[in-house]
Amino acid sequence: DIQMTQSPSSVSASVGDRVTITCRASQDISRWVAWYQQKPGKAPQLLIYAASNVQTGVSSRFIGTGAGTDFTLTITYLEPEDFATYYCQQASTFPPAFGGGTKVESK
Amino acid sequence: QVQLQESGPGLVKPSQTLSLTCSVAGDSIGNGGYYWSWLRQHPGKGLEWIGYVSYRGTTYYNPSLKSRLTMSVDTSENHFSLALTFVTAADTALYYCARQGAAAPGTYYFDYWGQGVLVTVSS
């Protein structure tokens, strides 16, 4: 099974900051990574699929890059509503696996 | 707009069966093109995929839960279900249903989710 290792587990940031989250797959998964945002008490929301495609309705502040085993989610300008937990997920094979999550907290 | 809604008991006794149903609106399960999945999230923890059922009733389960799992689909009622047997406290979690891509490898992400239902295993 493919494992996803996400870092950091938490980051403290301020509104307006640029935030970068990384995810490493245990083997080559081409571009098949998705990123989700989860707010407390809510279900995860799909942000990015196929490494860099922004889901309809999602802000262009969210940028996904990477291929192979290394992937990055960048929030270019942190807005108040972006404080949340973010997860990567490999979408290449079954069983799908998630990273451990990155909590973006207010500094 | 696709909407999913989980339903089922919030409290299950140890060794009994956890049964949940996910009702789908805004999409027809019978149209195909997607897998219909269950995931869970232990309190304060990350996400775990449990398994999927297709519109034809084909299933694929997480190997870690496979021996205790049954998933089914009812296309006439447009809902799908989960049964997890012999539950323990370790099965206490927030359970989500979600629509999952099925077109090809690389599309296995989850684009619509239910709000989740908390299931507690306790006597």
Interface residues (C-beta under 8 A of the other chain):
Chain A: D1 S30 R31 W32 A34 Y36 K42 A43 P44 Q45 L46 Y49 A50 Q55 Y87 Q89 A91 S92 T93 F94 P95 P96 A97 F98 G99 G100 G101
Chain B: G46 L47 E48 W49 Y60 N62 P63 Y96 A98 Q100 G101 P105 G106 T107 Y108 Y109 F110 D111 W113 G114 Q115 G116
